[in-house]
Amino acid sequence: MTNESTQPLLTIDGVQINPDELSDKGKHIVARLHQLTNDKNLLLVRLQEKDIVIKAFRNELIADYQSDNTEKAEEEDATVKSNN
């Protein structure tokens, strides 16, 4: 077994750095960056979910509109046939 750290390395200006080697301020910045990235990913998931719901409602509206137009056309055909 090796004694390598399981802590992921950061790459800054092409140099890999162990976050444990950073100053307290640097560690705080890294923690905040991780938190912001996680928040961003959660927002992206919520946005994708909203897009799915929007598409579903649009599809439902289109289907409703098309069925309404079909019903009207059938009613008009029935009226024309009954008048003949």
C-alpha positions, 0 to 999 in steps of 0.5 A: 500500500502507498501513503498517497493522499486520497485528497484530489489534487488541484491544478492551478496554472498547470501545476498540481497542488495538494489542497492541504498545502494551501493557506487557510485562506486558500482552503476556504476559497477551495471549499467555497468553489466546491460549494458554488460548483455543487450549487450550480449543478443542482440549479442545472438539474432543476433547470433541466426538470423545468424544461421537461415540464415546459415541453410536456405542457406545450405538448399537452396544449398542442394535443388539446388544440389539435383534438379541439380542431378535429372535433370542430371539423367533424361537427362542421362536416356533420352539419354540412351533410345534414343540410344536404 
